[in-house]
Amino acid sequence: MPRKPHGAKTLLIDGLIVLGVLGSLGLVAVSTLLNYRFGFRLGGTDEVERQLYGLGFGCADIVKALMPFCFALALVKRDYLAAVGAGVFFIVASVSSFYAGIGLAAEHRLANEGTNSGILTSRTNLQAEQKRLEGRLEVIGRLGTPKEVENAIEAAYAQPYAPGQRTVAVHSDRCRKNMVSTREACANIAALNVTLEQAREAQEARKRLAEAQAALGMLDSSVQSKDPQLDVIDRVLRWFDVPVEQADIRTGLLLGLGLLLELGSGLGLYTVTTPWRHREGDFRKKMTILGDAAVWADERLQVVQGGRLTANMVFADYETWCRARNYVAMREGVFVDQLMTLASEVGMPMEQSGSNLEFRDVGLGAGLPG
C-alpha cells in the first residue's frame, strides 16, 4: 500500500494496527475452531460427514471476516446486489457462529460446574469423616497396638492363679469355666479383651483417617465454588439490590462470550485496519492534484548568472517534486510547453542546443525538493 514516508507517530500507529490485526486474526482462528467443532458434532457418527460439516462451518466463519470489506467495496462501486449478498451472508454466518459458540460454551460451563460440584461434595464428606474419626480417637484415647494388647492377654493367661498352682488358662480353660479362684484374673482378661477391640478400632480409625486426609490432599484446593464467576456477579448484584436469578446471569455470560467472539472475528479485522484505509483514501485524494509548472518554478528555480538547465533536467526535478507532494506529474511535453510560456513571460533566456532545449541564467534550489 503506497504511503507517505513514515514519521515516529506513523510508525507507532502502524505498530498498533499490526497488533490489532494479529489479535483479530487470533479471534478469527478461535471462532473458526469453535465452528469446526460444532459442525463436527453435527455430523453424527459418520466420519466423512463430521469432517464435511466441520470444514463447512469453519470456512464459513473465515469468509464471514471478509464480508465487511466486500460490503464496503460494493457500496463504493455501487454494486448493490453484491452489497446485499455480503450483508446477508455476514448475518447468517454470524447467527450460526453465535449459536455454535454459546452452545459449546454452555456445555463446558455445565461440565465445569458438575466437576466443581463433585469436588465440593467430596470435600464436605471427607471433612465430616475426618472430624468423626478424630472425635472417636479422642474418646478411645491412647492405647497400645492390638499386638501389644494381645501379648498382654496371653501373659495374663500364662500367670498362675495362685503361687505354685496351674496357670489361669489351664485352670479355667481360658476363662470358659467360671472358677472362683480365677474369677479376678478372668475379669482382668475380659477388660483386656475390651481394650483389644478398642485398639483394633483405633488402628482402623487411624488408617481411615490417613486415607481421608490423603484424599483431601488430592482434591483441587482452589475449587471453592461450583461457578466462582457466577457467585461474584450474583454478590455484586445483591449489593445494588438487583434481583437476578443465577440462571439469568449464566445466560447473560454466555451471550456476552458469544458476542465477543462474533464481533471480534466478524468486525475486528475491518475495524482495526480503518486508519490504513483512510490513509490510502487521503493519498489517492491528493494524487488527483496536478503538479503546476508555475508553482514548481517558483519553489525550485533561482537566478544564477551563466547557469544552464536542460529540459530533461528540469522535468526530472519536477517529477521528484511532484512525488514528494503526492501530485500527479503532467507529461514532459506539456510541462516544457508551460515552462517555455512562463519563461517568455518573465524574460528567462532559452535556446535550442542540438535536440534539447536549454534555459539560461537559472539553477535549481539547494536541498531536496519539498
FENPEKA-V238473 format. One record per pair of residues at least 24 apart in sequence whose C-alpha atoms are under 10 Angstrom apart, sorted by sequence separation. I is the first residue (numbers start at 1). GAP is how many residues later the second one is. D is the distance in whole Angstrom. If there is no record, write none. Layout:
# FENPEKA-V238473
i->I gap->GAP d->D
i->I gap->GAP d->D
This chain:
# FENPEKA-V238473
i->33 gap->24 d->9
i->34 gap->24 d->8
i->35 gap->24 d->9
i->36 gap->24 d->10
i->66 gap->24 d->9
i->67 gap->24 d->10
i->161 gap->24 d->7
i->229 gap->24 d->9
i->311 gap->24 d->9
i->312 gap->24 d->9
i->315 gap->24 d->10
i->32 gap->25 d->8
i->33 gap->25 d->6
i->35 gap->25 d->9
i->36 gap->25 d->9
i->64 gap->25 d->7
i->65 gap->25 d->8
i->160 gap->25 d->9
i->161 gap->25 d->10
i->293 gap->25 d->8
i->296 gap->25 d->8
i->311 gap->25 d->7
i->314 gap->25 d->9
i->32 gap->26 d->5
i->33 gap->26 d->10
i->35 gap->26 d->7
i->63 gap->26 d->9
i->64 gap->26 d->5
i->159 gap->26 d->9
i->292 gap->26 d->9
i->296 gap->26 d->9
i->31 gap->27 d->8
i->32 gap->27 d->7
i->34 gap->27 d->10
i->63 gap->27 d->9
i->64 gap->27 d->9
i->291 gap->27 d->8
i->30 gap->28 d->10
i->32 gap->28 d->8
i->33 gap->28 d->9
i->64 gap->28 d->9
i->65 gap->28 d->10
i->157 gap->28 d->8
i->291 gap->28 d->9
i->311 gap->28 d->9
i->29 gap->29 d->9
i->32 gap->29 d->6
i->60 gap->29 d->9
i->61 gap->29 d->9
i->64 gap->29 d->6
i->65 gap->29 d->10
i->156 gap->29 d->7
i->157 gap->29 d->8
i->311 gap->29 d->10
i->28 gap->30 d->10
i->31 gap->30 d->7
i->32 gap->30 d->7
i->60 gap->30 d->9
i->63 gap->30 d->9
i->64 gap->30 d->7
i->156 gap->30 d->9
i->291 gap->30 d->8
i->292 gap->30 d->9
i->31 gap->31 d->9
i->62 gap->31 d->10
i->291 gap->31 d->6
i->29 gap->32 d->9
i->60 gap->32 d->10
i->61 gap->32 d->7
i->156 gap->32 d->8
i->157 gap->32 d->8
i->290 gap->32 d->8
i->291 gap->32 d->9
i->28 gap->33 d->7
i->29 gap->33 d->8
i->60 gap->33 d->6
i->61 gap->33 d->8
i->64 gap->33 d->10
i->153 gap->33 d->10
i->156 gap->33 d->7
i->289 gap->33 d->10
i->28 gap->34 d->7
i->60 gap->34 d->9
i->155 gap->34 d->10
i->291 gap->34 d->9
i->28 gap->35 d->10
i->61 gap->35 d->9
i->153 gap->35 d->9
i->154 gap->35 d->9
i->287 gap->35 d->9
i->291 gap->35 d->9
i->292 gap->35 d->9
i->28 gap->36 d->9
i->57 gap->36 d->8
i->60 gap->36 d->9
i->61 gap->36 d->7
i->153 gap->36 d->6
i->156 gap->36 d->9
i->287 gap->36 d->9
i->289 gap->36 d->9
i->290 gap->36 d->9
i->291 gap->36 d->5
i->292 gap->36 d->9
i->293 gap->36 d->9
i->25 gap->37 d->10
i->28 gap->37 d->7
i->60 gap->37 d->9
i->152 gap->37 d->9
i->153 gap->37 d->9
i->289 gap->37 d->8
i->290 gap->37 d->5
i->291 gap->37 d->6
i->292 gap->37 d->8
i->293 gap->37 d->9
i->153 gap->38 d->9
i->287 gap->38 d->9
i->288 gap->38 d->9
i->289 gap->38 d->5
i->290 gap->38 d->5
i->291 gap->38 d->5
i->292 gap->38 d->8
i->57 gap->39 d->8
i->58 gap->39 d->9
i->153 gap->39 d->6
i->286 gap->39 d->8
i->287 gap->39 d->5
i->288 gap->39 d->7
i->289 gap->39 d->6
i->290 gap->39 d->6
i->291 gap->39 d->7
i->25 gap->40 d->9
i->57 gap->40 d->8
i->152 gap->40 d->8
i->153 gap->40 d->7
i->286 gap->40 d->6
i->287 gap->40 d->5
i->288 gap->40 d->6
i->289 gap->40 d->9
i->290 gap->40 d->7
i->310 gap->40 d->10
i->24 gap->41 d->9
i->152 gap->41 d->10
i->285 gap->41 d->9
i->286 gap->41 d->6
i->287 gap->41 d->6
i->288 gap->41 d->10
i->293 gap->41 d->10
i->294 gap->41 d->10
i->308 gap->41 d->10
i->309 gap->41 d->10
i->310 gap->41 d->10
i->311 gap->41 d->10
i->150 gap->42 d->8
i->284 gap->42 d->9
i->285 gap->42 d->10
i->286 gap->42 d->9
i->287 gap->42 d->9
i->293 gap->42 d->6
i->297 gap->42 d->8
i->308 gap->42 d->9
i->310 gap->42 d->9
i->57 gap->43 d->9
i->149 gap->43 d->7
i->150 gap->43 d->8
i->153 gap->43 d->9
i->283 gap->43 d->7
i->284 gap->43 d->10
i->292 gap->43 d->9
i->293 gap->43 d->9
i->296 gap->43 d->10
i->310 gap->43 d->9
i->149 gap->44 d->8
i->152 gap->44 d->10
i->283 gap->44 d->10
i->291 gap->44 d->9
i->293 gap->44 d->10
i->294 gap->44 d->8
i->312 gap->44 d->8
i->314 gap->44 d->10
i->324 gap->44 d->9
i->325 gap->44 d->9
i->149 gap->45 d->10
i->150 gap->45 d->10
i->293 gap->45 d->7
i->294 gap->45 d->7
i->297 gap->45 d->9
i->303 gap->45 d->9
i->311 gap->45 d->7
i->312 gap->45 d->8
i->313 gap->45 d->9
i->314 gap->45 d->9
i->324 gap->45 d->7
i->325 gap->45 d->7
i->149 gap->46 d->7
i->150 gap->46 d->7
i->292 gap->46 d->9
i->293 gap->46 d->6
i->297 gap->46 d->10
i->310 gap->46 d->7
i->311 gap->46 d->5
i->312 gap->46 d->9
i->323 gap->46 d->9
i->324 gap->46 d->6
i->146 gap->47 d->10
i->149 gap->47 d->6
i->292 gap->47 d->10
i->294 gap->47 d->10
i->310 gap->47 d->6
i->311 gap->47 d->6
i->317 gap->47 d->8
i->321 gap->47 d->9
i->322 gap->47 d->9
i->323 gap->47 d->9
i->148 gap->48 d->9
i->149 gap->48 d->9
i->294 gap->48 d->7
i->309 gap->48 d->8
i->310 gap->48 d->4
i->311 gap->48 d->7
i->320 gap->48 d->9
i->321 gap->48 d->5
i->322 gap->48 d->9
i->146 gap->49 d->9
i->147 gap->49 d->9
i->150 gap->49 d->10
i->293 gap->49 d->8
i->294 gap->49 d->10
i->309 gap->49 d->6
i->310 gap->49 d->6
i->314 gap->49 d->9
i->320 gap->49 d->7
i->321 gap->49 d->6
i->145 gap->50 d->10
i->146 gap->50 d->6
i->149 gap->50 d->8
i->308 gap->50 d->6
i->309 gap->50 d->5
i->310 gap->50 d->9
i->314 gap->50 d->8
i->319 gap->50 d->10
i->320 gap->50 d->9
i->144 gap->51 d->9
i->145 gap->51 d->8
i->146 gap->51 d->8
i->148 gap->51 d->9
i->149 gap->51 d->10
i->307 gap->51 d->10
i->308 gap->51 d->6
i->309 gap->51 d->7
i->313 gap->51 d->10
i->317 gap->51 d->10
i->318 gap->51 d->9
i->143 gap->52 d->8
i->144 gap->52 d->9
i->146 gap->52 d->9
i->147 gap->52 d->9
i->307 gap->52 d->8
i->308 gap->52 d->5
i->309 gap->52 d->8
i->317 gap->52 d->8
i->143 gap->53 d->9
i->145 gap->53 d->10
i->146 gap->53 d->5
i->147 gap->53 d->9
i->307 gap->53 d->6
i->308 gap->53 d->6
i->309 gap->53 d->7
i->144 gap->54 d->10
i->145 gap->54 d->6
i->146 gap->54 d->6
i->306 gap->54 d->7
i->307 gap->54 d->4
i->308 gap->54 d->6
i->309 gap->54 d->7
i->140 gap->55 d->9
i->143 gap->55 d->8
i->144 gap->55 d->7
i->145 gap->55 d->8
i->146 gap->55 d->9
i->305 gap->55 d->8
i->306 gap->55 d->5
i->307 gap->55 d->5
i->308 gap->55 d->7
i->309 gap->55 d->8
i->143 gap->56 d->6
i->144 gap->56 d->10
i->146 gap->56 d->9
i->304 gap->56 d->8
i->305 gap->56 d->5
i->306 gap->56 d->8
i->307 gap->56 d->6
i->308 gap->56 d->10
i->141 gap->57 d->9
i->142 gap->57 d->9
i->143 gap->57 d->10
i->145 gap->57 d->9
i->146 gap->57 d->8
i->303 gap->57 d->9
i->304 gap->57 d->5
i->305 gap->57 d->7
i->306 gap->57 d->9
i->307 gap->57 d->9
i->38 gap->58 d->10
i->140 gap->58 d->7
i->141 gap->58 d->9
i->144 gap->58 d->10
i->145 gap->58 d->7
i->303 gap->58 d->6
i->304 gap->58 d->5
i->305 gap->58 d->9
i->38 gap->59 d->9
i->140 gap->59 d->8
i->143 gap->59 d->8
i->144 gap->59 d->10
i->302 gap->59 d->9
i->303 gap->59 d->5
i->304 gap->59 d->6
i->142 gap->60 d->9
i->143 gap->60 d->10
i->302 gap->60 d->6
i->303 gap->60 d->6
i->304 gap->60 d->9
i->35 gap->61 d->9
i->36 gap->61 d->10
i->38 gap->61 d->9
i->39 gap->61 d->8
i->137 gap->61 d->10
i->140 gap->61 d->9
i->141 gap->61 d->9
i->301 gap->61 d->6
i->302 gap->61 d->5
i->303 gap->61 d->9
i->35 gap->62 d->6
i->38 gap->62 d->6
i->137 gap->62 d->10
i->140 gap->62 d->7
i->301 gap->62 d->6
i->302 gap->62 d->6
i->303 gap->62 d->9
i->34 gap->63 d->8
i->35 gap->63 d->9
i->37 gap->63 d->9
i->38 gap->63 d->8
i->139 gap->63 d->10
i->300 gap->63 d->8
i->301 gap->63 d->5
i->302 gap->63 d->6
i->34 gap->64 d->10
i->35 gap->64 d->9
i->36 gap->64 d->9
i->37 gap->64 d->10
i->137 gap->64 d->9
i->138 gap->64 d->10
i->300 gap->64 d->6
i->301 gap->64 d->6
i->302 gap->64 d->10
i->32 gap->65 d->9
i->35 gap->65 d->6
i->38 gap->65 d->8
i->136 gap->65 d->9
i->137 gap->65 d->6
i->299 gap->65 d->9
i->300 gap->65 d->5
i->301 gap->65 d->10
i->31 gap->66 d->8
i->34 gap->66 d->7
i->35 gap->66 d->7
i->38 gap->66 d->7
i->136 gap->66 d->8
i->137 gap->66 d->9
i->299 gap->66 d->8
i->300 gap->66 d->8
i->31 gap->67 d->9
i->34 gap->67 d->6
i->37 gap->67 d->9
i->297 gap->67 d->9
i->300 gap->67 d->10
i->33 gap->68 d->10
i->34 gap->68 d->10
i->134 gap->68 d->10
i->137 gap->68 d->7
i->297 gap->68 d->10
i->300 gap->68 d->10
i->31 gap->69 d->9
i->32 gap->69 d->10
i->34 gap->69 d->10
i->35 gap->69 d->9
i->133 gap->69 d->9
i->136 gap->69 d->8
i->137 gap->69 d->8
i->300 gap->69 d->7
i->31 gap->70 d->7
i->34 gap->70 d->8
i->136 gap->70 d->10
i->299 gap->70 d->9
i->300 gap->70 d->9
i->30 gap->71 d->10
i->34 gap->71 d->9
i->133 gap->71 d->10
i->134 gap->71 d->8
i->299 gap->71 d->8
i->133 gap->72 d->6
i->134 gap->72 d->8
i->137 gap->72 d->10
i->132 gap->73 d->10
i->133 gap->73 d->8
i->296 gap->73 d->10
i->133 gap->74 d->10
i->296 gap->74 d->10
i->130 gap->75 d->10
i->133 gap->75 d->8
i->134 gap->75 d->8
i->130 gap->76 d->10
i->133 gap->76 d->6
i->132 gap->77 d->9
i->130 gap->78 d->8
i->131 gap->78 d->9
i->129 gap->79 d->9
i->130 gap->79 d->6
i->133 gap->79 d->10
i->129 gap->80 d->8
i->130 gap->80 d->9
i->130 gap->81 d->9
i->127 gap->82 d->10
i->130 gap->82 d->6
i->126 gap->83 d->9
i->129 gap->83 d->7
i->130 gap->83 d->7
i->128 gap->84 d->10
i->129 gap->84 d->10
i->126 gap->85 d->9
i->127 gap->85 d->8
i->126 gap->86 d->6
i->127 gap->86 d->8
i->130 gap->86 d->10
i->125 gap->87 d->9
i->126 gap->87 d->8
i->126 gap->88 d->10
i->123 gap->89 d->10
i->126 gap->89 d->8
i->127 gap->89 d->8
i->126 gap->90 d->7
i->125 gap->91 d->10
i->123 gap->92 d->9
i->124 gap->92 d->10
i->122 gap->93 d->9
i->123 gap->93 d->6
i->122 gap->94 d->8
i->123 gap->94 d->10
i->123 gap->96 d->7
i->119 gap->97 d->10
i->122 gap->97 d->8
i->123 gap->97 d->10
i->123 gap->98 d->9
i->120 gap->99 d->9
i->119 gap->100 d->7
i->120 gap->100 d->9
i->119 gap->101 d->7
i->120 gap->101 d->10
i->123 gap->101 d->10
i->119 gap->102 d->9
i->120 gap->103 d->7
i->116 gap->104 d->9
i->119 gap->104 d->7
i->120 gap->104 d->7
i->119 gap->105 d->9
i->120 gap->105 d->7
i->116 gap->106 d->10
i->117 gap->106 d->9
i->119 gap->106 d->9
i->120 gap->106 d->8
i->116 gap->107 d->6
i->117 gap->107 d->9
i->119 gap->107 d->9
i->115 gap->108 d->10
i->116 gap->108 d->8
i->117 gap->108 d->7
i->118 gap->108 d->9
i->116 gap->109 d->7
i->117 gap->109 d->5
i->116 gap->110 d->5
i->117 gap->110 d->9
i->115 gap->111 d->8
i->116 gap->111 d->8
i->113 gap->112 d->9
i->114 gap->112 d->7
i->116 gap->112 d->10
i->113 gap->113 d->5
i->114 gap->113 d->10
i->112 gap->114 d->8
i->113 gap->114 d->6
i->112 gap->115 d->8
i->113 gap->115 d->10
i->110 gap->116 d->10
i->109 gap->117 d->10
i->110 gap->117 d->9
i->109 gap->118 d->8
i->110 gap->140 d->10
i->109 gap->141 d->9
i->106 gap->144 d->9
i->106 gap->145 d->9
i->109 gap->145 d->9
i->106 gap->147 d->10
i->105 gap->148 d->10
i->106 gap->148 d->7
i->102 gap->149 d->9
i->105 gap->149 d->7
i->106 gap->149 d->10
i->104 gap->150 d->10
i->105 gap->150 d->10
i->102 gap->151 d->9
i->103 gap->151 d->9
i->102 gap->152 d->6
i->103 gap->152 d->10
i->105 gap->152 d->8
i->101 gap->153 d->9
i->102 gap->153 d->7
i->105 gap->153 d->8
i->101 gap->154 d->9
i->102 gap->154 d->9
i->104 gap->154 d->10
i->102 gap->155 d->7
i->103 gap->155 d->9
i->99 gap->156 d->9
i->101 gap->156 d->8
i->102 gap->156 d->5
i->98 gap->157 d->8
i->101 gap->157 d->6
i->102 gap->157 d->9
i->100 gap->158 d->9
i->101 gap->158 d->9
i->98 gap->159 d->9
i->99 gap->159 d->8
i->102 gap->159 d->10
i->98 gap->160 d->5
i->101 gap->160 d->8
i->97 gap->161 d->8
i->98 gap->161 d->7
i->101 gap->161 d->9
i->97 gap->162 d->10
i->98 gap->162 d->9
i->95 gap->163 d->10
i->98 gap->163 d->8
i->94 gap->164 d->10
i->97 gap->164 d->9
i->98 gap->164 d->6
i->94 gap->165 d->9
i->97 gap->165 d->7
i->98 gap->165 d->10
i->96 gap->166 d->10
i->94 gap->167 d->10
i->95 gap->167 d->9
i->94 gap->168 d->6
i->97 gap->168 d->10
i->93 gap->169 d->10
i->94 gap->169 d->9
i->97 gap->169 d->10
i->94 gap->171 d->9
i->94 gap->172 d->7
i->93 gap->173 d->9
i->91 gap->175 d->10
i->90 gap->176 d->8
i->90 gap->177 d->10
i->65 gap->197 d->9
i->64 gap->198 d->10
i->65 gap->198 d->10
i->68 gap->198 d->8
i->69 gap->198 d->9
i->72 gap->198 d->10
i->65 gap->199 d->9
i->66 gap->199 d->10
i->67 gap->199 d->8
i->68 gap->199 d->7
i->65 gap->200 d->6
i->66 gap->200 d->8
i->67 gap->200 d->9
i->68 gap->200 d->10
i->69 gap->200 d->9
i->61 gap->201 d->9
i->64 gap->201 d->8
i->65 gap->201 d->4
i->66 gap->201 d->9
i->68 gap->201 d->9
i->69 gap->201 d->7
i->64 gap->202 d->6
i->65 gap->202 d->7
i->68 gap->202 d->6
i->69 gap->202 d->10
i->62 gap->203 d->8
i->63 gap->203 d->9
i->64 gap->203 d->9
i->65 gap->203 d->8
i->66 gap->203 d->8
i->67 gap->203 d->9
i->68 gap->203 d->9
i->61 gap->204 d->8
i->62 gap->204 d->9
i->65 gap->204 d->7
i->66 gap->204 d->8
i->61 gap->205 d->8
i->65 gap->205 d->8
i->31 gap->227 d->10
i->34 gap->227 d->10
i->32 gap->229 d->10
i->31 gap->230 d->6
i->30 gap->231 d->8
i->31 gap->231 d->8
i->27 gap->233 d->9
i->28 gap->233 d->8
i->31 gap->233 d->9
i->32 gap->233 d->9
i->27 gap->234 d->7
i->28 gap->234 d->9
i->31 gap->234 d->7
i->27 gap->235 d->9
i->28 gap->235 d->10
i->30 gap->235 d->8
i->31 gap->235 d->9
i->27 gap->236 d->9
i->28 gap->236 d->7
i->29 gap->236 d->8
i->24 gap->237 d->10
i->27 gap->237 d->6
i->28 gap->237 d->4
i->26 gap->238 d->9
i->27 gap->238 d->5
i->28 gap->238 d->7
i->24 gap->239 d->10
i->25 gap->239 d->9
i->26 gap->239 d->8
i->27 gap->239 d->9
i->28 gap->239 d->10
i->24 gap->240 d->6
i->25 gap->240 d->7
i->28 gap->240 d->9
i->23 gap->241 d->9
i->24 gap->241 d->6
i->27 gap->241 d->8
i->28 gap->241 d->9
i->23 gap->242 d->9
i->24 gap->242 d->9
i->27 gap->242 d->9
i->24 gap->243 d->9
i->25 gap->243 d->8
i->24 gap->244 d->5
i->25 gap->244 d->7
i->23 gap->245 d->8
i->24 gap->245 d->5
i->23 gap->246 d->9
i->24 gap->246 d->9
i->21 gap->247 d->8
i->22 gap->247 d->9
i->24 gap->247 d->9
i->20 gap->248 d->8
i->21 gap->248 d->6
i->24 gap->248 d->8
i->20 gap->249 d->8
i->21 gap->249 d->9
i->23 gap->249 d->10
i->21 gap->250 d->9
i->22 gap->250 d->10
i->20 gap->251 d->9
i->21 gap->251 d->6
i->17 gap->252 d->10
i->20 gap->252 d->6
i->21 gap->252 d->7
i->19 gap->253 d->9
i->20 gap->253 d->8
i->17 gap->254 d->10
i->18 gap->254 d->9
i->17 gap->255 d->6
i->18 gap->255 d->9
i->16 gap->256 d->9
i->17 gap->256 d->6
i->17 gap->257 d->9
i->17 gap->258 d->8
i->14 gap->259 d->9
i->17 gap->259 d->8
i->14 gap->261 d->9
i->13 gap->262 d->8
i->14 gap->262 d->8
i->13 gap->263 d->9
i->3 gap->273 d->9
i->1 gap->275 d->9
i->4 gap->275 d->9
i->1 gap->276 d->10
i->3 gap->276 d->8
i->4 gap->276 d->10
i->2 gap->277 d->9
i->3 gap->277 d->7
i->1 gap->278 d->10
i->2 gap->278 d->7
i->1 gap->279 d->7
i->3 gap->279 d->10
i->4 gap->279 d->8
i->3 gap->280 d->7
i->2 gap->281 d->8
i->3 gap->281 d->10
i->2 gap->282 d->9
i->4 gap->319 d->10
i->5 gap->319 d->9
i->4 gap->320 d->8
i->4 gap->321 d->9
i->4 gap->322 d->8
i->3 gap->323 d->10
